[in-house]
Amino acid sequence: IISMYMTVIAWIYAIGALLALLQDEALRHTIIERRFARIVNNIHEPFYLICGYGDTGQALVSALEEKLMRSVVIELCQERINVLAIENYPVYVPKLCADASKPIHLVEGGLKNTNCAGIVAITNDNLANLHIAITAKLLRPELAVIGRVDSHEVAANMDSFGTNYLINPFDIFARKLHTAIHTPDLLLLHECLTDSLNIESCEALSPPQQGLWVLCGYGRFGKAIYEQFKNVKRIKLVVIEAMPDKTGYPDKGEFITGRGTEAHTLQQAHIEQAVGIVAGTDDDVNNLSIIMTAKELNPKLFVVLRQNNTSNQIIFKAAKADITMQLSKIIASRIRVLLTTPSLVNFMRIIKRSGEQVWIRKLLQHIKKDILHNTKPNIWEININPEQTPTICAELVANKPVSLDCLLRNPRNRDNILECLPLLLIRNEQSILLPKRTELLNIDDKILWCGKHGVTAWMEWALRDPVILTYLKTGKTTSFLSKFI
């Protein structure tokens, strides 16, 4: 009997010890880590390693899921991991609560996995992003690395060891505002194609092209705006900054020490004669206060408003600024384009270099009315290679020419043209803007398309079915069985 009691006591103790061990936080995290690494190791398709799941990371993962592109997430904050856990994404997203700047966690996240197509460092810490980029380039030099950075010093450091893309939201927005003033139609085209908005809702901005602008805040954002406009002859800048000893002073132009939230400070900056104001501090409440005070003194002002926290979206929408700069949206939009349709960046660069406003306006109207019919655009790329376009490659290998015209025709009736437009054809180092329908395709060509949603499904028939491709080329119909007779 005593032996039996001793056995029971031993079992109770053992079970209690086991339960206590299972509740140990370190052990639980180790188990989660190993399970995460095992899941990632079993991914057999291209994926992107996203480091940071704040507002930007959430928007980016959502955009990738829309394209059915896989992602893996490492985030330091457990609350953000919990947010990801309850998202209803069509494709499962492996996730780990850990410090992504530590190499071991990047390896667990698939850095050495041959299916890892790229790594995106978008934490809210410049140094963490720098460590991630360095680790990625040392362990996988050929891997594409995208890094968020809002410091020019850190950006120079990242650039020195080959970071592929550096995303500085302040510089991006400053260029956007500069474009809005000088080439508004170019900005409108860019917004419609990159943000995938309903093209009918895209409206051209009309910021004043000359006169006095008041810039409130001379931090990272304010300096980016200042650098874009300091040499524009028709625009005069007055800078307001509360802590100039910390931020520094602008090279030239009028400078006033203050917050910009008080009427007398704005009056010192001649707000009554100003044509525009930029509320660009790092405090949302101050920015809202600045524009409310400024609008009371000058209701006709063109207002540019910086939003730092997405949780304030409701009140910022109520403020009805002409342009609202939201950090997470800018970063996510830029990275989404780089990952899903990188040729779109080249297209916009070529368009900008041309500088032909009338031509840009005509192109925008053609896309809007003839292609999209005022609907939301779909932007995609086609690479002429055996994996994505086997039927076309087979024809080209057999020395049978295939033109763009074949891809533009509807497989149900070749006399009907699909509602899409080839924007750019990239061949070796050559870029062909708006290629003609008669353009003959070559292996390794890359084509950027804009069209209505659903067009890609029809185009896929021509890319993969030889019978359909023959019909689109010649108009001759062939049954499926005839291929084997």
Residue, then its C-alpha position, 0 to 999 in steps of 0.5 A: i500500500i505504501s508503495m502504491y501511495m508513493t507511486v501516486i505521489a511520484w506521478i502527481y509530482a511528475i505531472g505537476a512538474l511537466l505542467a509547470l514546464l509547459q507553462d514556462e515562457a522560454l520553453r513555449h517560445t522555443i517551441i513556437e520558434r521551431r514550429f515557425a522555422r519548420i513551416v517556413n522551411n516547407i514553403h516551396e514557392p516564392f515568398y517575401l520575408i517582411c520584417g515589421y508588421g506595423d501599419t506599413g507591414q499590415a498594408l503590404v502583406s494585405a497587398l501581397e495577399e491580393k496578388l496571391m503572393r506569399s509572405v512571412v512576417i517577423e514582428l517584435c510586438q506581440e500585439r501586432i502578431n495577434v492582429l495578424a493572427i486574426e486576419n482572414y487572408p486567403v493564404y496562410v502567413p507564417k509569423l514569429c514574435a521576435d527581434a528581426s535584427k538578430p540573424i538567427h531569426l532571419v534564418e528561421g524566417g527563411l533568409k537562406n531558403t532558396n524560395c525567398a524572393g526578397i526581404v523587406a525591412i520596415t520596422n520603426d527603427n532605422l538601426a534595426n533596418l540597417h542590421i537586417a539589410i547588412t545580414a541579408k547582404l552578407l548571407r544572401p548577396e544576390l537577394a533583393v533587399i528593400g529597407r525603410v529609412d528616414s535618415h540620410e546618414v543611415a541611407a548612405n550606410m545601407d547604400s554602401f553595401g548594396t541595398n537594392y531599394l531605400i524607401n524614405p517616405f519624407d523624400i517620396f512625399a516631397r517629390k510628390l508635392h513638387t510634381a503636383i505643383h509642376t506637372p499635376d497630370l503626371l502625378l494624377l497618372h501616377e496615383c491612379l496606376t500605383d494606388s489602384l484607385n477607381i480612376e474616376s475618383c482620381e482628381a488632379l491636384s491644383p496647388p498654387q504654383q507661385g506665391l508664399w508658402v508657410l512650412c511648419g516644422y523643420g524636422r526630417f519631413g520639413k527639410a525634405i519639403y524645403e530641399q524640393f522648393k528652396n530653389v523654385k523661383r516663383i515660390k517663397l518659403v517661410v519656415i516655422e520651427a519650435m526647436p531650431d537648436k535641435t533641427g538646425y536652420p534653413d540655408k536661406g529664406e525667412f525663419i521664425t521660432g515657434r510652433g505654428t499653433e498660435a495665431h501670432t506666430l502664423q501672422q509673423a509668417h504673413i499667413e494672410q498673404a500665403v497661398g499654401i501651408v504645410a503642417g509637418t511636425d511629428d505631432d498629429v494634434n499640433n498639425l491639426s491645430i496649425i491648419m485650423t488656426a491658419k484656415e481661420l486667418n486665411p480660408k483660401l489656403f492650400v493645405v498639406l497635412r502630415q499624419n503620423n498615426t493611422s488611428n487618427q484617420i477619422i479626425f484627419k479625414a474631417a480636417k479636409a486637407d487638400i493633401t494628407m501625407q500618411l507615412s505607412k501608406i506611402i511606404a506600403s504603396r511604394i514597396r508594393v509596386l516594387l514587389t509586384t510590378p517593378s516595371l511600373v517604376n521604369f514607366m513612370r520614370i520615362i514618362k516624367r523624363s519626357g515632361e510632355q504634359v499634353w501627351i500625358r493628359k491624352l494618355l490619361q484620358h485614353i486609359k480612363k475612357d477607352i480602357l478602364h471605363n472609369t473603373k479600378p485599374n489592374i496593373w500586371e507584368i508578363n515575362i516571356n519565358p518558358e515558365q510563364t508563357p510556355t506556348i509563346c516560347a514554343e512558337l518563338v523557339a520554332n521561329k514562328p513570330v508572335s506579336l503583341d496583337c495576339l495577346l490583345r485579342n479575345p480568345r472567345n472572338r478574336d475580332n474583339i479586343l481585350e480592354c487593356l493597354p501595353l504600357l511598356l515593353i522592356r527588351n534587354e536594356q531597351s524600353i519601348l513606351l506604349p509598344k504597337r500591336t504589331e511589335l514582335l515578341n522575343i524570349d525574355d521580353k517583359i511587358l507592363w500592362c494596364g487593364k480592367h480586372g478579369v482581363t488577365a484570365w482571358m489573356e492566360w489562354a493565349l499564354r498557355d494553350p497552343v490551340i487558342l494561340t493559333y486561333l488568335k494568330t490566324g483565325k483558324t479554329t482547331s479542336f483539342l482532339s485534332k492535336f493528337i490525330 
